[in-house]
Amino acid sequence: MGGLYVAAGGAIGASLRYGISLIPYKGSFPLLTLITNILGAIVIGYIAGTAAQRKVSPNLILFLKTGVCGGFTTFSTFSLEAYSLFEKGRQGTACVYTALSILLCIVGVGLGMYAANRMAR
């Protein structure tokens, strides 16, 4: 049964990610993937923070965290883009992109947890 919740959430998350990919951006830096991953980190942090403070259905957690956030974030795309930047000899850009993705997504989870804590008061 849990697989249905994950699948439904994944369809929503993947559709949202696709919507972001339609934003007209022509730069060589993979900005849209970075933004997607940061937003996903904030959302999953908020969900985790809320779930830690309140009684939340395990099925809702599956739907939101594994489904929506898993379908929305794009770690595999991030990895491919970082690899491609390295492969093309753009080590500086690849390092900046990798560092920003990791650091800002960790900060995003913290922001989401902080927001969940503040709203619970």
Sequence and secondary structure as in RCSB ss.txt:
>XXXX:A:sequence
MGGLYVAAGGAIGASLRYGISLIPYKGSFPLLTLITNILGAIVIGYIAGTAAQRKVSPNLILFLKTGVCGGFTTF
STFSLEAYSLFEKGRQGTACVYTALSILLCIVGVGLGMYAANRMAR
>XXXX:A:secstr
 HHHHHHHHHHHHHHHHHHHHTS    SS HHHHHHHHHHHHHHHHHHHHHHHS   HHHHIIIIIIIIHHH  H
HHHHHHHHHHHHTT HHHHHHHHHHHHHHHHHHHHHHHHHHHHHT 
